[in-house]
Amino acid sequence: MKNVHEYLRMLGEDSVLILSKNNEEIYRSVGEGLKPLIEALGKVRGEIVVDRVIGAAAAFLIVALDAEEVYSRVISSRGVKILEANRIRWEALRLVRSILKEGKECPFERAVRGVKDPYKAIKRILEVYEGE
């Protein structure tokens, strides 16, 4: 099994990388924010997700992708709780309290605040995404 540094090297400059258990690439995307994960919904399922930043909203999307492991540069404490509640192993270089965008709480994080059901969270995430 690789460690977080090795997976982040594989990610390179891309935003999201989804792998099989055998570390075979299933999906790779460049995009800002949650766009790569949202675009992966319904197209792929992967055991391993590598992403630059994971907050609560990204964690809910990762649950929907049926991931078993997650690797990231930065992860929020709420993202950790969501992943752990869904039995998804995670490893990150840095744990933060919350995900900010331009000094304020990220709109996607705000949309899923207080939500526990992944499907309800994804509905809210898509509403915000389509409204941008």
C-alpha atoms as one frame of an Amber mdcrd trajectory, in Angstrom:
protein
   0.000   0.000   0.000   1.296   3.452  -0.919   1.396   6.386   1.476  -0.119
   9.847   1.088   3.084  11.309  -0.391   3.220   8.672  -3.133  -0.442   9.162
  -4.037  -0.059  12.945  -4.126   2.927  12.523  -6.481   0.666  10.457  -8.742
  -1.916  13.255  -8.633   0.624  15.770  -9.901  -1.015  18.997 -11.057  -4.445
  17.411 -11.531  -7.307  18.024  -9.140  -8.732  14.529  -8.697  -7.457  11.047
  -9.387  -9.549   7.908  -8.898  -7.838   4.539  -8.815  -8.704   0.875  -8.544
  -7.312  -1.263  -5.726  -4.501  -2.276  -8.066  -3.575   1.407  -8.467  -4.853
   1.423 -12.034  -6.108   4.835 -13.109  -9.874   4.970 -13.627 -10.423   8.737
 -13.781  -8.295  11.875 -13.744  -9.512  15.452 -13.950  -8.357  19.022 -13.693
 -10.837  21.529 -12.401 -11.510  23.967  -9.643 -13.279  23.092  -6.418 -15.727
  20.206  -6.483 -16.186  20.172 -10.264 -13.990  17.076 -10.896 -15.768  15.040
  -8.208 -19.215  16.181  -9.370 -18.346  15.248 -12.961 -17.221  11.790 -11.788
 -20.597  11.037 -10.176 -22.435   8.334 -12.069 -19.473   7.770 -14.409 -16.972
   5.963 -12.222 -16.606   4.135  -8.973 -13.168   3.787  -7.498 -11.608   2.303
  -4.431  -9.038   5.083  -4.001  -9.623   8.827  -4.369  -6.772  11.337  -4.357
  -7.784  14.996  -4.113  -6.018  18.207  -3.166  -8.574  19.432  -0.600 -11.355
  17.505   1.112 -14.038  19.195   3.150 -17.467  17.955   4.154 -18.955  18.455
   0.669 -16.115  16.566  -1.041 -16.394  13.814   1.579 -20.081  13.320   0.759
 -19.242  13.078  -2.960 -16.510  10.555  -2.179 -19.041   8.463  -0.237 -21.237
   8.459  -3.362 -18.261   7.247  -5.436 -18.002   4.163  -3.157 -14.400   4.895
  -2.255 -12.598   2.827   0.349  -9.542   5.065   0.783  -8.885   8.797   0.437
  -5.598  10.698   0.239  -5.297  14.471   0.313  -3.051  17.428   1.005  -5.673
  19.058   3.249  -8.766  17.639   4.954 -11.279  19.289   7.272 -12.320  17.817
  10.600 -15.929  17.517   9.366 -14.692  15.754   6.222 -12.892  13.259   8.468
 -16.082  12.604  10.459 -18.078  11.932   7.278 -15.442   9.586   5.857 -15.066
   7.698   9.136 -18.855   7.401   9.571 -18.883   5.683   6.179 -15.874   3.461
   6.987 -13.584   5.166   4.475  -9.909   5.203   5.413  -8.143   8.525   4.949
  -4.699  10.032   5.106  -3.818  13.695   4.670  -0.842  15.954   5.143  -2.816
  18.562   7.043  -6.011  18.591   9.127  -7.899  21.912   9.273 -10.993  23.061
  11.095 -12.881  24.136   7.962 -12.498  24.806   4.245 -12.456  28.465   3.303
 -12.852  30.170  -0.052 -11.524  33.721  -0.229 -11.430  33.917   3.570 -15.059
  32.839   4.033 -16.701  29.479   4.524 -16.916  27.675   1.185 -20.495  27.816
  -0.209 -20.541  24.029  -0.624 -19.500  23.556   2.995 -22.234  25.956   4.074
 -24.799  24.037   1.979 -24.075  20.743   3.777 -23.704  22.136   7.289 -25.826
  20.034   9.645 -26.590  17.401   6.973 -25.856  13.770   7.801 -27.528  11.958
   4.901 -25.150  11.707   1.891 -27.990  11.820  -0.666 -29.496  14.954   0.840
 -26.007  16.488   0.929 -25.386  15.683  -2.736 -28.735  17.247  -3.672 -27.703
  20.453  -1.891 -24.222  20.383  -3.440 -25.698  20.055  -6.937 -28.114  22.913
  -6.275 -25.212  25.198  -5.329 -23.099  23.937  -8.253 -25.859  24.564 -10.796
 -26.483  28.010  -9.307 -22.863  29.124  -9.792
